Amino acid sequence: MGPWRCLLLLPLLAVALRAQQQQFMEYVERRLTLLEERISQWYEQSSRYSSELRDFKNQVLGMLETAEKEREAMRSEAESAAVRVERLEREVDYLETQNPAPPCVEVDETLMEKQVASAKQRKNEKYTKLTDCSDTIGSVRAMKILKRFGSSSGLWTKDAAGTVEKIYVFDGTANDTVYVFPRMREFTLFSATRKAARIKLPYPWVGTGHLVYDGHLYYIRQQGSFQVIKFNLANKTVVDSSVFPAEEQIPVFGLSPFTYIEVAADEEGLWAIYATKEDEKNICLAKLDPTSLDIEQMWDTPCPRENAEGAFVVCGALHVVYNTRLPSRSRVQCVFDVSGTLSPEDASLVYFPKRYGSHSSMKYSPRERQIYAWDDGYQIIYRMEMKKKLQV
């Protein structure tokens, strides 16, 4: 190849070389742009991950702080509970040292025989009154229906001797729990028992013949024979018990077959109303010593059991309330005065307003001169109009 041909090729080679250089630079620029985009994406992702990690860290720290506070609170509550348990254990130990042990309620046959013999010696004798009470019931002055609570049969009452306003409720005819309402208002306003305290008795009660008297509950327990249990309401212990000295007891009221002994209170003290097979037709009455539960005196009354639904004592006179098998209007149709100052012929025939059925319990309050009655699940108060016995 000659020199002049080489000179002709040089421009062509220069053009080709510049074209290759241009392509190479464009390729390098594309690669650098792609690399920059990837770096930018990585930076954004790294920033987002760092932010999420920082938020997660703050969240974990907050949770750890909350957990630490809750742990501290639980530790404080556990220490407080331990202190309360320790104090409660000390109080229980103290109460066990202060409260007397429940007496034995087994039947002492020798003591019972002596009690029966002593009572029978004074049976049907004229009673020497302890007070100057000479009133008797003239009529029902007013009636107030409080509410309907519990079963169709039951008992509700106040303390017949004290000034405490508590209401004691025996729902049904057999159980071991007594409901206690602090006042009449709570008993009247609330239909449920959530406002009531509960006293679980050591032995179950039967019937509706129980009584609250001077801070003690006198209730009937059935275990073969019938027992009167004296229960201290303050320290929740059995103070005394007595097997009722009557063989082959039968329901005292013909219309209330679940009640075998009716413990009653009046101005003279404590009484027991009962019936036995020996005198099956009529109701019997006994005067009780509220301290020892001894029977001081006994009477056979002329008041029949048939169609009787309840009874109470006022100023030493037994008042028996009668009805019919198909419930009608309740009435006091038999009065027996143990002191002999009021003859049955001179007693007023007292009628109770007709309401729902027949009374399963009627508790006379000598302090208030009114009767707390349970009529087919309704709790009723009868306010009595009193008269002097000699004016009847």
C-alpha positions in Angstrom: 0.0 0.0 0.0 1.4 3.4 -0.9 1.7 6.4 1.3 -1.1 8.2 -0.3 -3.5 5.4 0.5 -2.5 5.5 4.2 -3.3 9.2 4.2 -6.8 8.5 2.9 -7.6 5.9 5.6 -6.5 8.0 8.5 -9.7 10.2 8.5 -11.9 7.1 8.3 -10.1 5.5 11.3 -10.4 8.7 13.3 -14.2 8.8 12.6 -14.6 5.2 13.6 -12.6 5.7 16.8 -14.7 8.7 17.8 -17.9 6.7 17.3 -16.6 3.9 19.5 -15.6 6.4 22.2 -19.1 8.0 22.1 -20.8 4.6 22.4 -18.5 3.7 25.3 -19.2 6.9 27.2 -23.0 6.5 26.7 -22.7 2.9 28.1 -20.7 4.2 31.0 -23.2 6.9 31.7 -26.1 4.4 31.6 -24.3 2.1 34.0 -23.5 5.0 36.3 -27.2 6.2 36.2 -28.4 2.7 37.1 -25.9 2.5 39.9 -27.0 5.8 41.2 -30.6 4.7 41.2 -29.8 1.5 43.1 -27.8 3.5 45.6 -30.7 5.9 46.0 -33.1 3.0 46.6 -30.8 1.4 49.1 -30.5 4.7 50.9 -34.3 5.1 51.1 -34.8 1.5 52.3 -32.0 1.9 54.8 -33.6 5.1 56.2 -37.0 3.4 56.4 -35.5 0.4 58.1 -33.7 2.7 60.6 -36.9 4.6 61.3 -38.9 1.4 61.9 -36.1 0.0 64.0 -36.1 3.2 66.1 -39.9 3.1 66.5 -39.7 -0.6 67.5 -37.0 0.2 70.0 -39.1 2.9 71.5 -42.2 0.7 71.6 -40.2 -2.1 73.4 -38.8 0.4 75.9 -42.3 1.6 76.6 -43.6 -2.0 77.1 -40.7 -2.8 79.3 -41.4 0.3 81.4 -45.1 -0.6 81.7 -44.2 -4.2 82.6 -41.8 -2.9 85.3 -44.5 -0.7 86.7 -47.1 -3.5 86.7 -44.5 -5.8 88.4 -43.9 -3.2 91.0 -47.7 -2.8 91.6 -48.2 -6.6 91.8 -45.4 -6.9 94.3 -46.9 -4.1 96.4 -50.3 -5.8 96.2 -48.8 -9.1 97.2 -47.1 -7.6 100.2 -50.3 -5.8 101.2 -52.3 -9.1 100.8 -49.7 -10.9 102.9 -50.1 -8.2 105.6 -53.9 -8.5 105.5 -53.7 -12.3 105.7 -51.4 -12.1 108.7 -53.7 -9.6 110.4 -56.7 -11.8 109.6 -55.0 -14.8 111.1 -54.2 -12.9 114.2 -57.9 -11.8 114.4 -59.1 -15.3 113.9 -56.8 -16.5 116.6 -58.1 -13.8 118.9 -61.7 -14.7 118.2 -61.1 -18.3 118.9 -59.6 -17.4 122.3 -62.6 -15.1 123.0 -65.6 -17.0 121.7 -66.8 -19.9 123.8 -66.8 -23.3 122.1 -70.3 -24.5 120.9 -71.9 -26.5 123.7 -72.7 -30.2 123.2 -76.3 -30.6 121.9 -76.6 -34.2 122.7 -79.6 -35.2 124.7 -79.1 -35.5 128.4 -81.9 -37.9 129.3 -81.5 -37.4 133.1 -81.7 -33.7 132.8 -84.6 -33.9 130.4 -86.5 -36.2 132.8 -86.0 -33.7 135.6 -87.1 -30.9 133.4 -90.3 -32.8 132.4 -91.1 -33.7 136.0 -90.6 -30.2 137.2 -92.7 -28.7 134.4 -95.5 -31.3 134.9 -95.7 -30.5 138.6 -96.8 -27.0 137.7 -98.8 -28.0 134.6 -102.0 -26.0 134.2 -101.4 -24.0 137.3 -102.3 -20.3 137.3 -99.4 -18.1 136.1 -98.0 -15.4 138.3 -97.3 -12.5 136.0 -93.9 -10.8 135.9 -95.2 -7.5 134.6 -98.3 -5.3 135.1 -99.3 -5.7 131.4 -103.1 -5.9 131.2 -103.6 -5.3 127.5 -105.2 -7.5 124.9 -105.9 -7.1 121.3 -109.1 -5.1 120.4 -108.8 -5.0 116.6 -106.4 -4.7 113.7 -105.8 -0.9 113.4 -103.9 -0.9 110.1 -102.2 -3.2 107.6 -99.2 -2.5 105.4 -98.1 -4.8 102.6 -94.4 -4.3 102.2 -93.4 -6.6 99.3 -93.3 -10.1 97.9 -90.1 -12.0 98.7 -89.0 -15.6 98.5 -91.1 -18.7 98.9 -94.8 -19.0 99.7 -93.9 -19.9 103.2 -91.4 -18.3 105.5 -90.7 -15.9 108.4 -89.5 -12.4 108.8 -89.1 -10.5 112.0 -87.1 -8.0 114.1 -85.5 -8.5 117.5 -88.6 -8.8 119.8 -86.7 -7.4 122.8 -84.0 -5.1 121.5 -83.9 -1.8 119.7 -81.9 -3.0 116.7 -83.6 -2.3 113.4 -82.3 -5.3 111.5 -84.7 -7.5 109.6 -84.2 -11.3 109.9 -85.6 -13.4 107.1 -86.1 -17.2 107.0 -87.0 -18.1 103.4 -88.9 -21.4 103.1 -89.6 -24.0 105.8 -86.2 -25.8 105.9 -82.7 -24.4 105.4 -79.5 -23.4 107.2 -79.2 -19.7 106.1 -80.8 -16.6 107.6 -80.8 -13.3 105.6 -80.2 -10.1 107.6 -81.1 -6.7 106.2 -79.6 -3.7 108.0 -82.9 -1.8 108.1 -86.5 -2.0 106.9 -85.6 0.4 104.0 -83.2 -2.1 102.4 -85.6 -4.9 102.8 -88.4 -3.0 101.2 -86.5 -1.5 98.3 -84.5 -4.4 97.1 -86.1 -7.6 95.8 -82.9 -9.6 95.7 -80.7 -10.6 98.7 -77.6 -8.7 97.5 -78.2 -6.1 100.2 -78.5 -8.7 102.9 -75.9 -10.4 105.0 -76.1 -14.1 105.4 -75.8 -16.1 108.6 -75.1 -19.8 108.0 -76.3 -21.6 111.1 -74.4 -24.6 112.5 -77.5 -26.8 112.3 -80.3 -26.5 109.8 -83.7 -25.0 110.9 -87.1 -26.5 110.2 -90.6 -24.8 110.2 -91.4 -21.1 110.7 -91.6 -21.0 114.5 -88.2 -19.2 115.1 -87.6 -16.1 117.1 -85.0 -13.3 117.5 -85.0 -12.1 121.1 -82.4 -9.9 122.9 -79.6 -10.5 120.5 -80.1 -14.3 120.3 -81.8 -16.4 117.7 -84.0 -19.2 119.1 -84.6 -21.7 116.3 -86.0 -25.2 115.8 -83.7 -28.0 114.8 -85.0 -31.5 113.9 -82.8 -34.5 114.6 -85.1 -37.3 115.6 -86.6 -35.2 118.4 -87.0 -31.4 118.2 -84.5 -29.1 119.7 -84.6 -25.4 120.5 -81.2 -23.9 119.7 -80.1 -20.6 121.3 -77.7 -18.9 118.9 -75.7 -15.7 119.7 -76.0 -13.4 116.7 -73.0 -11.2 117.8 -70.3 -13.9 117.9 -72.1 -16.5 115.7 -71.9 -19.3 118.3 -74.4 -21.8 119.8 -75.0 -20.7 123.4 -77.3 -23.4 124.5 -79.8 -26.0 123.4 -82.7 -27.9 124.8 -84.6 -31.0 123.7 -88.3 -30.2 124.0 -89.8 -32.5 126.7 -92.8 -33.7 124.7 -93.1 -37.2 123.3 -94.5 -37.8 119.8 -94.8 -34.2 118.8 -97.1 -33.4 115.9 -97.5 -30.1 113.9 -98.9 -27.5 116.2 -101.1 -25.9 113.5 -103.5 -27.9 111.3 -102.9 -25.6 108.3 -99.1 -25.3 108.8 -97.8 -28.9 108.8 -94.2 -27.8 108.7 -94.2 -26.1 112.2 -93.9 -28.3 115.3 -92.8 -25.7 117.8 -93.6 -22.0 117.7 -91.3 -19.9 119.9 -93.0 -16.6 120.8 -92.3 -13.5 122.8 -94.4 -11.0 124.6 -94.2 -8.5 127.5 -93.7 -11.5 129.9 -90.8 -13.1 128.0 -90.4 -16.3 126.1 -93.1 -18.9 125.3 -93.3 -22.2 123.3 -96.4 -23.2 121.5 -96.6 -26.9 120.5 -98.7 -30.0 120.3 -98.3 -33.7 121.2 -100.0 -37.0 120.5 -101.1 -37.2 124.1 -103.5 -34.3 123.5 -103.8 -34.4 119.8 -106.8 -32.1 119.3 -105.6 -29.1 121.2 -102.6 -26.7 121.4 -100.2 -26.7 124.3 -98.3 -23.7 125.8 -95.1 -23.5 127.8 -93.3 -20.7 129.5 -89.5 -20.7 128.7 -86.5 -19.3 130.6 -84.7 -17.3 127.9 -81.4 -17.8 129.7 -81.3 -21.6 130.3 -84.2 -22.7 128.0 -85.8 -24.5 130.9 -89.5 -25.0 130.8 -90.9 -23.2 133.8 -94.6 -24.1 133.4 -96.9 -25.9 130.9 -100.6 -25.6 130.0 -103.1 -27.6 128.0 -105.2 -25.0 126.2 -108.8 -25.4 124.9 -107.7 -24.0 121.5 -108.0 -26.7 118.8 -105.3 -27.5 116.3 -107.8 -28.0 113.5 -107.8 -25.1 111.0 -105.3 -23.2 113.0 -102.7 -21.4 110.9 -100.7 -19.5 113.5 -100.5 -18.2 117.0 -98.8 -15.5 119.2 -98.8 -14.4 122.8 -99.8 -10.9 124.1 -99.5 -10.0 127.8 -99.5 -13.7 128.8 -102.6 -14.6 126.6 -102.3 -17.1 123.8 -104.1 -15.9 120.6 -104.7 -18.6 118.0 -105.4 -17.6 114.4 -107.7 -19.8 112.3 -108.6 -20.1 108.7 -110.1 -22.7 106.4 -108.6 -25.3 104.1 -109.5 -23.1 101.2 -107.9 -19.9 102.4 -110.4 -17.4 103.6 -110.3 -14.5 106.1 -107.9 -15.2 109.1 -109.3 -14.5 112.5 -108.3 -14.9 116.2 -111.0 -17.3 117.4 -109.4 -18.7 120.6 -107.7 -16.9 123.4 -106.2 -18.6 126.5 -104.9 -16.3 129.3 -102.5 -18.1 131.6 -103.2 -15.6 134.4 -106.9 -16.2 134.3 -107.8 -12.5 134.1 -109.3 -12.8 130.6 -111.9 -15.4 129.9 -112.3 -16.8 126.4 -115.9 -15.4 126.3 -114.7 -11.9 127.0 -112.0 -11.8 124.4 -112.5 -9.9 121.1 -113.0 -11.8 117.9 -110.3 -10.2 115.8 -110.4 -10.5 112.0 -107.4 -9.9 109.7 -108.1 -8.3 106.3 -108.5 -10.9 103.5 -105.5 -10.8 101.2 -103.7 -13.7 99.5 -103.9 -17.1 101.2 -103.1 -18.1 104.8 -100.3 -17.0 107.1 -97.3 -19.3 107.4 -95.9 -17.2 110.3 -97.1 -14.4 112.6 -94.6 -12.8 114.9 -95.8 -10.3 117.6 -93.5 -7.5 118.5 -94.2 -6.4 122.1 -92.1 -3.3 121.7 -94.0 -2.1 118.6 -97.4 -3.6 119.3 -97.6 -5.0 115.8 -97.4 -8.4 114.0 -94.9 -9.3 111.2 -96.8 -11.8 109.0 -95.8 -13.9 105.9 -98.9 -14.5 103.7 -98.3 -16.6 100.6 -94.9 -15.0 99.9 -96.1 -11.4 100.9 -94.6 -9.7 103.9 -97.2 -7.8 105.9 -97.3 -5.7 109.0 -100.5 -5.6 111.1 -100.7 -2.8 113.6 -102.9 -3.7 116.6 -105.4 -1.7 118.5 -104.9 -2.6 122.2 -107.5 -2.5 125.0 -107.4 -3.3 128.7 -108.6 -6.7 129.6 -111.2 -5.5 132.0 -112.6 -3.2 129.3 -113.1 -5.9 126.6 
